[in-house]
Amino acid sequence: MWPLRTMLFIPAHKLEWVRKVDRYAPDSVVLDLEDAVPKNLKVEARGMAHEAIGILHEKGIPAFVRINSLSASGAEDVVAIVREGFSGVMLPKARHVDEIRELDRLLAYGEGSAGLQLGSSAILPIPETAEGMWAARDLAAASDRCKGIVGVVQGPISGDVAMAMGFRPSMEGREQIYLSSKMVLDSRAGGAPYPLGSIIGTKLDDLEGVRMLTERAKAFGFSGAVLIHPSHVAIAQEVFDPTDEEVSYFSGLIEAMKQAEARGDAAVSYQGRMVDYAMIPLAEEILRDATRKKAMGR
């Protein structure tokens, strides 16, 4: 399943949206029990999320759930939603290592109750407080379930992360360079190899803006994009999928290195640049992505 290049948010109580989501072909769906659900529907939405996971499972789409924070009703959310087809949890307002460990235990209980394989559910912490952003590496390292820290790459609308850190977001994004880089590095340093960039803060129909922010997320090192509108999925897939030119270039690079090895060399001039073994892992990753893209019919 990993890396997931696109994760699409859907409010957990919008079952009609869930039933139509396969037309947009996201890599995965995040059913939102937190900010996208009115307070008076929180309890009812848990049961709808449980049903939605089953619908997504039938469609072959991995289902994640953004629960409420553990200081609110997150524990009750977890107990209600774990079932066949459930892939993991996004934990909002993640601040402390103890929260990740508590969530790990809750998921283990849920997996046992649902007859799922122990450890099969992932944790994706979302650090949205200054304390959580500072401790992101420790959050990522707190459980083997952690697959990636969820950071933010945003346009000019201030949300939780911008308020917590104190920056005023812009489309240019210079004020976000440190934080985005930190989230990516902390995630990987903590053993969570798939940091995800949440693309927010643009007008929903500003598709060029979405593309720009998604390209920025990829350049920072995020392994995929978390999206809030279905029209953004195809854009993010195009950004993260390797191009024909990249496939050609990196296929040639690997072949050039094989020929160099056969001659007894560990470095070679390729298309005017010196390359060696350090360039092979990226080349292999690009070709794996290309194979996956072809298998998914994209």
KETORKE-169540 format. One line per 5 residues: their letters; for each residue x, y negated, z of N, C-alpha, C. Coordinates in steps of 0.02 Angstrom, whole numbers. Each point is the difference from the previous one (the first is absolute). Example, Ala and Ser with C-alpha at 12.3 -4.5 7.8 and 13.67 -1.06 7.14 Angstrom:
BEGIN
AS) 660,284,390,-45,-59,0,45,-60,0  -18,-53,-36,42,-59,3,-39,-55,37
This chain:
BEGIN
MWPLR) 41,61,0,-41,-61,0,43,-63,0  55,1,36,42,-59,7,53,-2,-54  18,-60,-23,-25,-66,20,-67,-16,-33  -43,-34,38,-62,-26,-26,12,-70,-28  -14,-9,-64,14,-65,-31,-58,-49,9
TMLFI) -62,26,6,-57,-45,9,-46,28,55  -19,-44,47,-48,16,52,-53,-54,-1  -62,20,-12,-55,-48,-7,-44,-1,62  -8,-59,30,-45,-8,57,-72,2,-23  -41,36,39,-73,-1,-8,-31,-3,69
PAHKL) -46,-47,14,-34,0,65,-32,68,13  9,27,59,-21,68,15,-76,10,-7  -38,-55,6,-73,7,-3,-27,-9,-71  44,-5,-50,-22,-10,-69,6,66,-39  -43,47,16,5,65,-32,-11,-3,-75
EWVRK) -41,-48,-23,-12,-5,-72,64,-19,-36  44,-39,32,64,-18,-31,46,62,-2  -3,39,53,41,61,2,-19,47,-56  -64,7,-13,-22,47,-52,22,-21,-70  16,-64,-10,20,-26,-66,75,-9,-7
VDRYA) 38,12,53,69,-22,0,45,37,-49  -18,61,-18,44,39,-44,8,-32,-68  -47,-44,-21,7,-33,-65,60,-46,-2  24,-21,59,59,-44,3,65,38,11  -5,65,16,56,45,7,56,-24,47
PDSVV) -18,-22,61,54,-16,48,34,64,23  63,-6,20,35,58,28,-33,22,65  -29,-47,37,-32,16,64,-49,-56,18  -42,14,49,-48,-49,25,9,-8,75  -6,-63,23,0,-14,72,-70,-23,20
LDLED) -34,41,38,-66,-18,26,10,-45,61  -28,-59,-3,15,-51,51,-54,-1,53  19,16,62,-45,-5,57,13,-64,41  50,-40,-21,18,-58,40,-32,-63,-28  38,-43,-33,-23,-67,-17,-57,-1,-51
AVPKN) -8,53,-41,-50,-2,-53,-69,25,22  -6,19,63,-63,27,25,-30,-47,53  -63,-23,-9,-31,-43,51,-1,34,68  6,-39,53,6,29,67,-60,43,18  -59,-18,-24,-59,38,18,-6,66,-38
LKVEA) 46,12,-48,-1,63,-38,60,45,15  42,-19,49,62,36,13,-13,74,15  -46,15,43,-13,69,19,-30,39,-58  -48,-29,-33,-31,33,-58,51,12,-55  46,-46,-9,50,6,-53,46,60,9
RGMAH) 10,21,62,42,59,12,-30,62,-35  -65,9,9,-32,57,-32,1,-6,-76  -5,-61,-25,3,-10,-72,70,12,-26  51,-18,40,69,14,-20,11,75,-4  -28,37,48,5,73,0,-29,28,-65
EAIGI) -59,-25,-19,-31,22,-63,41,-21,-60  26,-60,1,39,-26,-56,63,41,-12  31,23,54,60,43,-8,-17,63,-38  -58,28,14,-22,60,-37,-11,-15,-74  -30,-57,-14,-11,-20,-70,67,-8,-37
LHEKG) 47,-33,32,65,-11,-31,37,66,-8  -8,45,48,33,66,-5,-25,37,-61  -64,-3,-13,-28,32,-60,27,-30,-64  18,-64,3,27,-34,-59,76,8,-6  30,32,50,72,10,-1,40,-63,16
IPAFV) -31,-47,37,33,-63,18,17,1,75  64,-6,18,18,-2,71,-36,-56,37  -25,15,59,-39,-48,39,36,-19,64  13,-64,8,27,-28,61,-53,-43,33  8,-14,63,-47,-43,36,39,-53,39
RINSL) -18,-64,-10,25,-51,45,-47,-3,59  23,26,56,-40,0,61,4,-69,33  -38,-9,52,8,-59,41,62,9,44  25,-53,28,60,5,42,-15,46,59  52,30,27,-10,45,57,-23,-37,62
SASGA) 11,-65,3,-24,-40,56,-75,-15,-7  -27,13,-59,-72,-9,-11,-32,70,-1  -23,23,-58,-36,64,-3,36,50,-45  65,-8,-10,37,43,-46,0,73,20  4,15,65,1,70,22,-65,34,-18
EDVVA) -56,-33,10,-65,29,-18,-5,9,-75  29,-47,-38,0,7,-73,33,65,-21  59,13,28,39,59,-20,-39,64,14  -29,5,59,-37,61,18,-58,12,-48  -29,-54,-27,-59,7,-43,16,15,-72
IVREG) 61,-13,-24,12,2,-72,42,58,-25  38,33,44,45,52,-25,-40,60,-25  11,17,-63,-35,56,-32,39,20,-62  -22,52,-33,32,21,-62,0,-58,-51  58,-12,-30,6,-55,-48,29,-63,31
FSGVM) 7,-1,66,28,-58,35,76,1,-7  29,-57,-22,73,-2,-12,38,-39,52  -32,-47,34,36,-38,50,-33,-64,20  35,-36,44,-27,-60,32,46,-60,-13  -31,-57,-15,34,-64,6,-17,-29,68
LPKAR) 52,-18,37,-10,-27,67,12,-75,-1  -53,-40,5,8,-73,1,26,-24,67  28,-60,-1,25,-33,61,50,44,37  37,42,-36,49,45,32,54,-42,34  10,13,65,47,-41,39,52,41,37
HVDEI) -22,57,29,43,37,46,10,72,-24  58,27,16,15,70,-14,-52,46,34  -22,-18,60,-49,41,36,-65,8,-39  -19,-51,-39,-60,4,-40,8,53,-55  58,2,-31,12,50,-52,-2,70,30
RELDR) 30,8,58,1,66,32,-70,21,22  -39,-47,25,-69,16,18,-40,20,-62  9,-36,-54,-35,17,-62,22,68,-25  63,17,6,25,66,-19,-38,54,38  -8,-10,65,-36,50,41,-74,4,-20
LLAYG) -31,-57,-13,-70,1,-21,-9,38,-66  46,-11,-46,-4,34,-64,11,75,8  45,19,44,11,72,13,-63,32,27  -34,-35,46,-63,26,26,-52,6,-55  -5,-53,-42,-48,1,-54,14,55,-50
EGSAG) 63,10,-17,18,53,-47,-19,68,28  15,11,64,-18,64,30,-75,11,0  -38,-51,16,-73,6,2,-29,13,-69  32,-29,-52,-26,7,-69,30,59,-37  46,36,32,31,57,-33,50,-19,-53
LQLGS) 30,-59,7,50,-23,-48,70,18,24  47,0,-46,69,15,17,28,-54,46  33,21,54,28,-47,47,53,-43,-34  -6,-66,8,48,-46,-30,-16,-21,-71  -58,21,-25,-17,-15,-71,-24,-71,-10
SAILP) -18,-35,53,-27,-68,-6,55,-52,10  5,-47,-46,52,-51,3,-21,-60,42  50,-36,24,-11,-64,33,35,-55,-40  -37,-54,-15,26,-58,-34,-10,-61,45  50,-18,40,-9,-57,45,-2,-66,-39
IPETA) -44,-46,22,-3,-67,-28,19,-49,55  63,-24,2,20,-48,51,-28,-69,-19  -47,-25,41,-32,-65,-16,8,-50,57  43,17,48,17,-47,53,75,-12,-3  23,-55,30,72,-14,1,37,57,35
EGMWA) -29,26,53,32,55,36,5,62,-43  -54,16,-36,0,59,-43,48,-7,-58  3,-59,-31,47,-10,-56,72,5,23  15,-26,59,67,5,27,18,73,13  -48,42,21,12,69,20,-15,50,-56
ARDLA) -5,-22,-61,-23,43,-54,42,63,-8  65,-5,8,44,58,-8,-18,53,53  -11,-22,62,-16,46,54,-69,31,-11  -47,-38,-27,-66,27,-16,7,56,-51  39,-11,-52,9,50,-52,32,64,27
AASDR) 44,-8,50,37,57,26,-37,37,56  -58,-26,21,-34,27,59,-35,66,-12  -10,19,-63,-35,63,-16,22,23,-69  8,66,-6,15,29,-66,-57,-9,-48  -59,-17,25,-57,-12,-43,6,-66,-40
CKGIV) 40,-46,25,5,-66,-32,32,6,-69  -38,-18,-51,24,4,-69,25,-67,-26  -26,-55,28,21,-65,-24,-32,-56,41  38,-53,9,-27,-61,29,-38,-38,-54  -57,-27,17,-39,-40,-47,15,-74,12
GVVQG) 33,-31,-48,15,-71,3,-48,-40,-43  11,-65,-4,-44,-44,-37,39,-40,-51  -25,-3,-61,27,-45,-51,-59,-42,-23  -1,-63,20,-63,-37,-7,7,-68,-33  -57,-20,-28,-8,-66,-28,-24,-49,53
PISGD) -24,-59,-21,-10,-56,46,-64,2,41  -12,56,34,-54,4,50,30,31,62  -4,-34,56,32,23,61,-42,53,35  33,57,15,-33,54,37,37,13,65  -11,60,28,29,17,65,76,-5,1
VAMAM) 32,28,-52,73,2,-1,29,-71,-4  -28,-41,-45,25,-68,-7,-10,-40,64  -57,9,32,-12,-36,62,47,23,55  13,66,3,44,26,53,71,-24,-8  24,-3,-62,69,-21,-12,6,-75,-6
GFRPS) -54,-33,-20,0,-73,-2,16,-30,-68  2,41,-53,14,-29,-65,-64,-18,-37  5,-45,-48,-56,-19,-42,10,34,-68  -40,50,-16,13,39,-61,-11,-40,-64  41,16,-49,-5,-32,-66,9,52,-53
MEGRE) -20,-16,-61,11,46,-55,74,9,-15  39,-52,11,72,5,-12,32,50,48  -21,-1,63,18,52,48,68,-3,33  36,-56,-6,66,-2,31,-4,9,76  -55,-23,29,-7,5,73,-11,72,24
QIYLS) -12,45,-47,-14,70,18,59,47,-14  54,-26,-27,55,44,-21,28,40,58  14,-34,56,29,36,57,-47,54,25  -64,-17,10,-46,48,30,-10,60,-45  -10,-11,-65,-11,56,-46,61,46,0
SKMVL) 59,-30,-4,61,41,0,7,38,65  -17,-32,56,5,33,65,-47,59,5  -62,-7,-24,-48,54,4,24,61,-40  28,-13,-59,25,55,-42,59,34,34  48,-40,23,59,29,32,-18,36,65
DSRAG) -41,-30,42,-20,31,63,-36,66,-11  -43,1,-51,-37,61,-15,48,57,-17  45,-13,-46,46,53,-21,50,17,54  24,-50,37,47,13,54,-32,41,56  -66,-6,7,-36,38,51,-22,69,-24
GAPYP) 17,18,-61,-17,66,-25,-67,4,-35  -29,-58,-16,-64,-2,-37,16,-26,-70  9,45,-49,32,-19,-63,-45,-35,-51  -64,-11,17,-46,-27,-50,-34,-64,25  37,-54,10,-32,-63,19,-48,-25,-54
LGSII) -55,-28,22,-52,-22,-46,-13,-74,7  -9,-34,-56,-13,-71,0,-73,-15,-13  -32,-33,48,-70,-19,-7,-5,-65,-40  -35,2,-57,-4,-57,-46,-63,-39,16  8,-58,30,-58,-40,21,12,-74,-14
GTKLD) -53,-39,8,7,-72,-2,-7,-33,-67  -20,39,-52,-14,-30,-65,-75,0,-11  -23,-39,-48,-69,6,-22,-8,69,-32  -58,31,10,-9,68,-24,9,6,-75  -17,-53,-37,7,3,-73,66,-29,-25
DLEGV) 45,-16,46,66,-25,-20,46,60,-12  -10,34,-56,36,62,-13,74,-12,-13  17,-58,-28,71,-15,-9,34,-12,68  -37,-31,45,27,-9,68,10,67,35  -48,45,-8,6,67,29,61,36,-30
RMLTE) 9,-6,-65,58,31,-32,65,-28,28  3,-66,7,61,-31,25,16,24,71  -50,3,44,12,22,68,19,74,2  -31,40,-43,17,72,-2,70,11,-25  20,-37,-51,70,4,-24,48,-21,55
RAKAF) -19,-50,39,42,-21,56,6,55,52  -56,32,15,0,55,48,47,56,-23  -3,17,-63,44,52,-27,73,-22,5  13,-63,-17,69,-25,3,28,1,70  -42,-13,50,22,2,70,16,71,22
GFSGA) -29,50,-34,13,69,19,-60,38,27  -59,-32,2,-60,37,19,-13,55,-51  -22,57,24,-9,58,-45,-68,1,-33  -46,-43,22,-66,-2,-29,-37,-62,25  -61,-9,-26,-40,-59,16,-66,20,31
VLIHP) -19,-37,52,-66,6,31,-43,-56,-27  -59,16,-26,-39,-46,-41,-70,-9,28  -29,-58,-13,-67,-15,29,-55,-3,-53  18,8,-64,-52,-2,-52,16,51,-54  -50,36,-24,14,52,-50,31,-24,-64
SHVAI) -12,-64,-19,30,-25,-62,76,-8,6  26,4,61,72,-8,11,38,66,-6  -37,57,0,33,65,0,41,12,-63  -30,-12,-58,35,13,-63,63,-43,-5  -4,-62,25,58,-44,-2,57,29,42
AQEVF) -15,21,61,52,27,44,28,65,-28  -43,41,-29,26,62,-31,48,-16,-56  -17,-49,-40,44,-19,-55,67,-26,26  -2,-39,53,61,-28,28,45,55,28  -30,47,37,41,51,33,17,59,-45
DPTDE) -39,12,-52,17,54,-46,61,-19,-42  46,46,-12,57,-16,-43,-21,-13,-72  34,-47,-32,-13,-15,-70,37,49,-45  -20,2,-63,35,43,-48,73,-20,-5  13,-65,4,70,-24,-4,40,24,59
EVSYF) -30,-1,60,36,25,59,14,74,-6  -49,38,-24,10,72,-8,57,14,-49  0,-36,-54,53,9,-50,68,-17,29  3,-57,35,64,-23,28,27,50,52  -42,21,46,24,43,54,11,72,-23
SGLIE) -37,23,-50,15,65,-29,69,-1,-32  15,-55,-35,65,-7,-31,56,-5,51  -15,-34,56,50,-6,53,19,68,29  -51,40,14,13,67,27,40,42,-49  -17,-4,-64,37,37,-51,72,-24,-5
AMKQA) 9,-66,4,68,-27,-3,42,24,60  -31,5,58,37,24,59,16,74,-6  -45,39,-30,14,72,-11,60,8,-46  2,-40,-53,56,3,-47,65,-22,34  -4,-51,44,59,-23,36,26,55,46
EARGD) -47,33,34,19,55,45,35,55,-37  -26,16,-59,29,54,-41,72,-17,-20  15,-65,-5,68,-22,-17,44,-7,61  -30,10,59,38,-7,62,-2,-70,28  -47,-41,-22,-7,-69,25,-61,-6,45
AAVSY) 2,-48,47,-56,-14,44,-30,-68,-12  25,-35,-51,-26,-66,-18,6,-7,-76  -46,-39,-29,0,-8,-72,-30,-67,-19  21,-28,-56,-31,-61,-26,-63,21,-38  -57,-29,21,-64,17,-31,-36,-64,-17
QGRMV) -12,-10,-64,-32,-61,-26,33,-63,28  67,3,1,39,-59,19,10,-9,75  -27,46,42,8,-5,73,33,63,26  40,-8,52,31,58,32,-50,32,48  -12,65,-8,-45,36,44,36,60,29
DYAMI) -24,22,59,29,58,32,-55,37,38  19,44,47,-49,41,35,-51,-41,39  19,-60,21,-46,-41,41,-63,-20,-39  3,1,-66,-57,-20,-41,-47,59,-15  21,61,16,-40,59,-18,-66,4,39
PLAEE) -2,-12,67,-63,7,36,-57,-42,-29  13,-63,-17,-53,-42,-30,-21,28,-67  48,22,-40,-17,29,-65,-46,60,8  16,43,47,-41,60,12,-69,-18,26  -3,-52,42,-65,-22,26,-44,-27,-57
ILRDA) 29,-38,-44,-38,-27,-57,-27,56,-43  41,50,-13,-22,55,-43,-53,43,35  5,8,66,-53,35,37,-66,-38,-5  3,-66,7,-60,-41,-6,-30,6,-70  43,2,-50,-25,6,-69,-36,67,-10
TRKKA) 27,53,28,-32,66,-4,-67,-1,35  -2,-32,58,-62,-5,38,-51,-42,-38  22,-55,-30,-44,-43,-39,-32,40,-57  39,40,-34,-25,41,-55,-50,52,25  15,30,58,-45,51,27,-67,-29,21
MGR) 0,-64,19,-62,-33,21,-37,-30,-59  27,6,-60,-34,-24,-60,2,-74,-8  53,-33,28,5,-72,-6,50,-18,-56
